[in-house]
Amino acid sequence: MNKNIGPIDRGIRVVVGLVLIALVFVGPQTPWGWLGIIPLGTALVGWCPPYAMFRINTGAEKS
């Protein structure tokens, strides 16, 4: 698994994931907030399966 998520993409995913998880405890308190684990996990690992499927790479190319 090569990393295919760049630093800006990672930052956005971390923020979105944490906001969604926070919705479980604050606000509407719905279990749908646990879906925030997906963007948070992909940001921490640095690899996104749909990006790999469609050959998208937001990270810097290595020469």
N, C-alpha and C positions, 0 to 999 in steps of 0.2 A: 504494500500500500504506500504509494508516494503521496506526499502531502499536496493537496490541491486547493487549499484555502489560504488566501493571503491575510496579512495582518489587519487590514481594514475590515474585511469580511468576518474575520474572527471576532473582532471587537463588537461588531454589530450583532453577531450571533450570541455572544455572551450577554449583552444588554437585553436582547429580546428574550433569551432563555430565562434570565433572572426575573424580568418583569412578569413573564407568564407564570413562573413558579410562585412569585409573590402573590399573584391573584388567588392562589389556593388558600392563603392565610388572611389576606386583606382584600377588601372590595367585595365582589360578588361571591367569593368563596365556592367556586365550582371546581369539580375535579378535572375539568378541561385544562386547567393551568399546568397540570403535570406534563402536558405536551411540550412544555419548555425544556424538558430534559433532552429532547432531540437536538435543538440547536445548540444547547450548552454542551452536550456530549461531542457533537461534531466539531465545535470550536476547540474543545480541549484536546481532541485527538488530531485535528488538523486535516481530516479527510472526510469528504462528503460523498456517499454512494451515488446520488443522482448526478453530481458533478462528474464523477468517474464514468458513468454511463454515457453522458453526453459530451465527454472529453472537454470539460470546462476546467480551467485552471486560473484562479485569481491570484495565485502566488507569483513570485518572480521566477522567471525561467533561469535554470542553471546551465551554464555553458561549459 
